[in-house]
Amino acid sequence: MTTFTRAGVALVATPGDPVNNHTVVNDGRTGVIVKNTGSTVSRTVTFHIRQTVDGFAVAPRTETLAVGESQGFGPFDPNEYGSRLLIDVDNAELTLTPIRIG
């Protein structure tokens, strides 16, 4: 995970893994920059919510990124998303850059 500083820091993206998915440490100041590096179709990223309501699972947060689009997501409340943020991508064309605002 990259921690932002006032001096600046290089961002390093991780290629998405649609089979094994991703886990990021989440302390409530966690964010994720997601980019669709593909050139033909939109791609989907999913952030799983750990919280339940009356014993029922809450639907995950799913977002679609157009071709070439980058979006920043977060912060993720640990009470809702857990101390380990679970992220799924539908294709390796999505890259993930987990960040932390120091």
N, C-alpha and C positions, 0 to 999 in steps of 0.2 A: 504494500500500500504506500502511496506517495503522500507525504505530509506537506501541505502548502506552507510556505514561509514568505515573509516580506521580501527576502532577497531573491526569490524565485527558485524554481526547481523544475527539472526536466520531467515531462510526463512520459510514462512507458505503458503502452497498451498491450494487453494480453489477447491473443486471438480467442474467440469464443469456441467453446467445446459443447456442441449440442448433445453429446452422449453422456459425458461425465459431469456436466454442469459446473457451477462455481460456488465457492463459499468465501465470504469476506468477513473479517472481524468487524463488528459493529458496536461502537461505543456511543452512538447518538450524534457523532460529528462526522459520520461516514457519508460519502457521496460516491457516485459512480458516473463516469463519463462513458457513454456508449456511442459508438460510431458504426454506421452501416457502410462498410467499404465496398460493397457490391456495386455492380453497374447495371443490373437489370430489374430487380424486384425489391419491394419493401421487406423488412425483416422484423421479427418480434422478440422482445426481451420481457422476461417475467421475473418479478420480485415477490417471493413468497412471504406471506404473513403468518406468523406463529400463533397469534392470538385466536381465541375462539370466543363465540358469543353464545351463551346458553348451551355450551357443549358442541356447537356446530363450527366447523372450520369456516374462516372468512376467505372469500375468493381472493386469489393473488392479484397483485397489480400488474397488468399487462399493457405494454406500450408498443406501438409500431413506429419504426423509423423508415422514412423514405430513402431511396437510393442516395448515397453520399451524405446523408444527414447525420449530425452529431447532436446529442442531447445530454444534459447533466441531470442526474436524479439524486435526491436526498435533501436533507438528512433523513435517516430512517430511525424512528424511535425504537430503542431496544425492547420496550414493553410490548410493542406491536410486532416487530420484525425479528426479534430475538438478538442475542449477542453475537450470533453468526448469521449474517445476511445470506440467504440462499437465492441464487440467480440462475435462471435458465435462459438459454438462447436457442432460437430455432435453426440457426445456421452459423457456420464458422466465419461468415462474412461480417458478423458483428464483432467488434473489438471492445474490450472493457478496460477502463483505467480507473481502479479504485483510488479514491483520494480521501484525505482527512484534513479538515480545517484545524490547524494547530491552535 
